[in-house]
Structure formats: C-alpha cells, structure tokens
Amino acid sequence: MSNKLIWFRNDLRTSDHQGLHQCATSKHPVIGIYCLDVKLFQANALGFRNSGQARLNFLIESIANLKSELQKLGSDLLIYQSPAHLAIPKVCNALSIDEVFWQELSGPEEETDARLVQTELKKTNIKVNTYWDSTLASLSQMPFSLEQLPDLFTTFKNRVEPNLSPALPLPKPSHLIGIPHQIPQADLPLNKDEIRENWYHLKGGEEEALLRLKAYTWESNAIQQYKVTRNGLIGKDYSSKLSPYLAIGCISARKVYAEIKEYERLVKSNDSTYWLIYELLWRDYFKWVLVKYGSKLFQINGLQNKPHPWNNDKATFEKWRSGNTGQPFIDANMRELLHTGFMSNRGRQNVASYLCKDLGINWLWGAAWFESQLIDYDPSSNYGNWAYQAGVGNDARNDRKFNPVKQAEQYDPNNDYVSFWLNQ
Ligand SMILES: Cc1cc2nc3c(=O)[nH]c(=O)nc-3n(C[C@H](O)[C@H](O)[C@H](O)COP(=O)(O)OP(=O)(O)OC[C@H]3O[C@@H](n4cnc5c(N)ncnc54)[C@H](O)[C@@H]3O)c2cc1C
C-alpha cells in the first residue's frame, strides 16, 4: 500500500477528476490538500483586496463542500492557509506519502506555485503526477500545435469544432480508502457577519454546481432559449450561471458538454443548445491563449505588444469602480458587480469598453477590479476578455466601442435594470 496525496487547486470536485479516479481505481489510500492563498486577503497596489468577500465566500463554500464530499467517500481534505510548497512536504512527511497528484494550471503565478512544490519534492523520493484537466479538448486532440494556435477565435472554432470530441466525464468514485491522520488544520476564514448573499443565490461547491446544471437543463429547459436570452440583464435563467463553478472546477467543462449532448439527444437540440457549447469553446480558447502567451496576457501592451497612452487617473477609476461615472447603464452594472460579485456578459463588455475606450483608463486596473469582485474570476477568461476589449488581445475589430446609451435602449428598453440598481 502506498499513500497518495491530491493537491486540489482549481478542481474542487470529486466527479470527473483524473487524480481521484486513478487513486480510487488503483485502491491506494488517498487524502486531499487545499492551500488557501494568503494573497487573496491582501490589498493590491490599487488599494483594494485581491479577493472581495463575495468571491472569497464562494470559494470557501466550495472548499467546505469538497471536504464534506471527500469525507463521505471515506477520505478527507486537509486545509492550510500557507503556500503549497511549505504545506505539501510537511503533509507528505507526516503521512508517508509516496506520490502527489495535481492539475496543471497555466497562469504565471499558478505555474510558479507548482514549480516550487516540484522543487521541494525533488529533494525526496516522492513521485509527482500531473495532468491537464480544465478544457473540453486536450492539446493533443487539437488540429494544430500550441505555436499554431490561431490569433482569432473564429479561426480556432472553425478548426476545432468539426472534430470536437471531449473525453466522457470520469465517474465519481464510489469509495476511497482514506489515510488516518491527526494533523492540525486551518479553520476556513468564513466570517458570518461579512457574508453577503450573491444576487443569484449561487452557493459554492460541487453539489450546487450539479444542481445548477440540472436546473438550467432538465428542470426549467431554460437552455432551449439561451441564444435569445443570453444578452439579458435580470434574473437567474437568462444565462447558465455556470461560470463560478467552472472557474474553480466545482464542475468540469466536459461534464457540462456531456450533459448538453444528452439533453440534445433526449429532449431538444436547437441553436440555443449549440450556442452554450459555442461559449464553452470561447472558454477553451482563452485557456489556450494563456498557455501560449503566458505572462504577456497580463501586460499593458497585451498580446499585440501595442503601446497606448493609457490614463492612470485614480479619481476617474474610483468613479467607475464604485458605479458613479454618471453614465446610468455603466453605473448600474458596476453597482451590480459591487453588490453581488456577478455581472452579465453584456454588462461586462459595456463597462470594459467604457473604461478603456471612453475614459481611456489603464485596462489592467479594470481587470484587477474584476479579479477582486467576480465570483467566477478566471485568469484566462478575465484577462483574455479585457485585453480583447482594450484592443490589445485577440480582436479582429480593434476600434470597436460600445455605445452605452444605445446598448441600454436595446437591452434595457423599459429602464428596469438601471432603475433597480441606481435606486439601491
Ligand atoms: C471584460 C470581461 C471579463 C470577463 N471575465 C470573466 C471571468 O473572469 N470568468 C469567466 O468565467 N468569464 C468571464 N467573462 C466571460 C463571460 O462574461 C462570463 O463567462 C459569463 O457572463 C458568465 O455567465 P454564465 O455562466 O451565465 O455564462 P453563459 O452565457 O451561460 O455561458 C456558458 C459558459 O461559457 C463560458 N463563456 C461564456 N462567455 C465567455 C467569454 N466571453 N469568454 C470566456 N468564456 C465564456 C463560461 O464558462 C460560461 O459559464 C468575461 C467577459 C468580459 C467581457
């Protein structure tokens, strides 16, 4: 018998989990570890916390749910508030671990975290087992190499889509052999007073992710109207609201894909069911963009290395951030984000365009505010979309700018959305 450790990162689930599946089928004792990043609680150079309370709450609920799911299966999750390269070697030593599994992630900070863990484990005989697990298709399933990744999404989609065949989701293990332990762990910093329900009552965790997927498909059939409703601003069902779960891996993209395909087979297949898969391809695309370009995606000149005289005026940025620009549609969206940790895709495009193209403010500041607030924050989707809106990313139409007055007329014709948020 040899003991295995799974380092959970953005894969807070027990179903369709490569590492867990391997340990369960080989019947090796296994335990999980999660290292809560202290940077989340710290303020950034702009003066606000790297993670706002809504995002933190969602993450903490998800970690707590993973712990309880692992316990139900016979194992456990050890939780630390210290860097992985310090916590993992200690746990390995205490529990005689001989192999550590983890999901590869592509952001520069995430890669550094993994490299530091590797360096520590190299000093021992402990094996490392890593895998890529966060996209529909793997790199080897794509019709081009990473270097040849198209710089336009449409080219990517047209080449990937015809043979898209994601692996079937792996089943949830029916049982795990745990590792008895008495290791002291961190309490999750869930301060009840600070909990603010997100607007859509989205609660973190794998269980909730599966419920949300079921509700959007089989129960409400809202998926059948997705293509028509996806530009909505009010309510839970105008879009899937799966992004917070996908971002931290409470559910896999493959599982969502498989469920949509099953729904198409048994209930209905139309433009709308197709369009949700199309959006998942956007998600995949930005993941690969980050793998290809690495830290460039987080630099002011972006993927195109395009200098621009960005304005670094803090007062103007503060007005945007707090929803006080004086432009009602922009302010309504920014207040929704501030109060709930969520904003529709329509809103995100508008407020990003407004910050970059109307106010001319440093787009990295806007991206940092989203990073702090969004419960679905994902480095590749956030910085990929921001760079796109700022005209320094993967955009064929660099000079495109949203007109918030016209957008409000089209998407909020009765002023319901704006008046709701401006009167809060
Ligand atoms: C400036 C800006 C920043 C953004 N930041 C993020 C972010 O940090 N995290 C994030 O998940 N999405 C981000 N998006 C993309 C998009 O707005 C959200 O994915 C979507 O609004 C989430 O709601 P939903 O799950 O109901 O999406 P749905 O419309 O139901 O779409 C289903 C899924 O497809 C994926 N998806 C949809 N649109 C996009 C897109 N444009 N780019 C990448 N994936 C997409 C998401 O995983 C989403 O959950 C951003 C968009 C903009 C314009």
Ligand as a Chemical Component Dictionary entry (heavy atoms), coordinates in Angstrom:
data_LIG
# 
_chem_comp.id                   LIG 
_chem_comp.type                 NON-POLYMER 
_chem_comp.pdbx_formal_charge   0 
_chem_comp.three_letter_code    LIG 
# 
loop_
_chem_comp_atom.comp_id 
_chem_comp_atom.atom_id 
_chem_comp_atom.alt_atom_id 
_chem_comp_atom.type_symbol 
_chem_comp_atom.charge 
_chem_comp_atom.model_Cartn_x 
_chem_comp_atom.model_Cartn_y 
_chem_comp_atom.model_Cartn_z 
_chem_comp_atom.pdbx_ordinal 
LIG C1  C1  C 0 -14.361 42.062 -19.539 1  
LIG C2  C2  C 0 -14.841 40.641 -19.334 2  
LIG C3  C3  C 0 -14.338 39.888 -18.285 3  
LIG C4  C4  C 0 -14.764 38.564 -18.100 4  
LIG N1  N1  N 0 -14.238 37.839 -17.031 5  
LIG C5  C5  C 0 -14.607 36.532 -16.883 6  
LIG C6  C6  C 0 -14.076 35.750 -15.823 7  
LIG O1  O1  O 0 -13.243 36.196 -15.019 8  
LIG N2  N2  N 0 -14.521 34.462 -15.699 9  
LIG C7  C7  C 0 -15.410 33.912 -16.577 10 
LIG O2  O2  O 0 -15.768 32.740 -16.419 11 
LIG N3  N3  N 0 -15.904 34.626 -17.595 12 
LIG C8  C8  C 0 -15.545 35.917 -17.780 13 
LIG N4  N4  N 0 -16.076 36.636 -18.812 14 
LIG C9  C9  C 0 -16.911 35.955 -19.818 15 
LIG C10 C10 C 0 -18.437 35.969 -19.581 16 
LIG O3  O3  O 0 -18.883 37.269 -19.332 17 
LIG C11 C11 C 0 -18.855 35.049 -18.445 18 
LIG O4  O4  O 0 -18.278 33.775 -18.627 19 
LIG C12 C12 C 0 -20.379 34.877 -18.387 20 
LIG O5  O5  O 0 -21.005 36.117 -18.288 21 
LIG C13 C13 C 0 -20.708 34.006 -17.204 22 
LIG O6  O6  O 0 -22.086 33.817 -17.066 23 
LIG P1  P1  P 0 -22.746 32.398 -17.419 24 
LIG O7  O7  O 0 -22.035 31.288 -16.741 25 
LIG O8  O8  O 0 -24.199 32.522 -17.157 26 
LIG O9  O9  O 0 -22.411 32.316 -18.967 27 
LIG P2  P2  P 0 -23.181 31.609 -20.172 28 
LIG O10 O10 O 0 -23.572 32.694 -21.116 29 
LIG O11 O11 O 0 -24.221 30.691 -19.714 30 
LIG O12 O12 O 0 -22.009 30.795 -20.888 31 
LIG C14 C14 C 0 -21.662 29.445 -20.507 32 
LIG C15 C15 C 0 -20.188 29.383 -20.180 33 
LIG O13 O13 O 0 -19.399 29.695 -21.320 34 
LIG C16 C16 C 0 -18.205 30.372 -20.924 35 
LIG N5  N5  N 0 -18.178 31.710 -21.524 36 
LIG C17 C17 C 0 -19.231 32.434 -21.950 37 
LIG N6  N6  N 0 -18.799 33.605 -22.499 38 
LIG C18 C18 C 0 -17.443 33.592 -22.404 39 
LIG C19 C19 C 0 -16.427 34.500 -22.786 40 
LIG N7  N7  N 0 -16.686 35.675 -23.392 41 
LIG N8  N8  N 0 -15.152 34.189 -22.506 42 
LIG C20 C20 C 0 -14.841 33.008 -21.902 43 
LIG N9  N9  N 0 -15.764 32.113 -21.533 44 
LIG C21 C21 C 0 -17.049 32.387 -21.782 45 
LIG C22 C22 C 0 -18.265 30.491 -19.392 46 
LIG O14 O14 O 0 -17.561 29.422 -18.838 47 
LIG C23 C23 C 0 -19.763 30.363 -19.106 48 
LIG O15 O15 O 0 -20.044 29.853 -17.838 49 
LIG C24 C24 C 0 -15.684 37.986 -19.003 50 
LIG C25 C25 C 0 -16.193 38.762 -20.062 51 
LIG C26 C26 C 0 -15.788 40.079 -20.216 52 
LIG C27 C27 C 0 -16.335 40.880 -21.363 53 
# 
loop_
_chem_comp_bond.comp_id 
_chem_comp_bond.atom_id_1 
_chem_comp_bond.atom_id_2 
_chem_comp_bond.value_order 
_chem_comp_bond.pdbx_ordinal 
LIG C1  C2  SING 1  
LIG C2  C3  SING 2  
LIG C2  C26 DOUB 3  
LIG C3  C4  DOUB 4  
LIG C4  N1  SING 5  
LIG C4  C24 SING 6  
LIG N1  C5  DOUB 7  
LIG C5  C6  SING 8  
LIG C5  C8  SING 9  
LIG C6  O1  DOUB 10 
LIG C6  N2  SING 11 
LIG N2  C7  SING 12 
LIG C7  O2  DOUB 13 
LIG C7  N3  SING 14 
LIG N3  C8  DOUB 15 
LIG C8  N4  SING 16 
LIG N4  C9  SING 17 
LIG N4  C24 SING 18 
LIG C9  C10 SING 19 
LIG C10 O3  SING 20 
LIG C10 C11 SING 21 
LIG C11 O4  SING 22 
LIG C11 C12 SING 23 
LIG C12 O5  SING 24 
LIG C12 C13 SING 25 
LIG C13 O6  SING 26 
LIG O6  P1  SING 27 
LIG P1  O7  DOUB 28 
LIG P1  O8  SING 29 
LIG P1  O9  SING 30 
LIG O9  P2  SING 31 
LIG P2  O10 DOUB 32 
LIG P2  O11 SING 33 
LIG P2  O12 SING 34 
LIG O12 C14 SING 35 
LIG C14 C15 SING 36 
LIG C15 O13 SING 37 
LIG C15 C23 SING 38 
LIG O13 C16 SING 39 
LIG C16 N5  SING 40 
LIG C16 C22 SING 41 
LIG N5  C17 SING 42 
LIG N5  C21 SING 43 
LIG C17 N6  DOUB 44 
LIG N6  C18 SING 45 
LIG C18 C19 SING 46 
LIG C18 C21 DOUB 47 
LIG C19 N7  SING 48 
LIG C19 N8  DOUB 49 
LIG N8  C20 SING 50 
LIG C20 N9  DOUB 51 
LIG N9  C21 SING 52 
LIG C22 O14 SING 53 
LIG C22 C23 SING 54 
LIG C23 O15 SING 55 
LIG C24 C25 DOUB 56 
LIG C25 C26 SING 57 
LIG C26 C27 SING 58 
# 
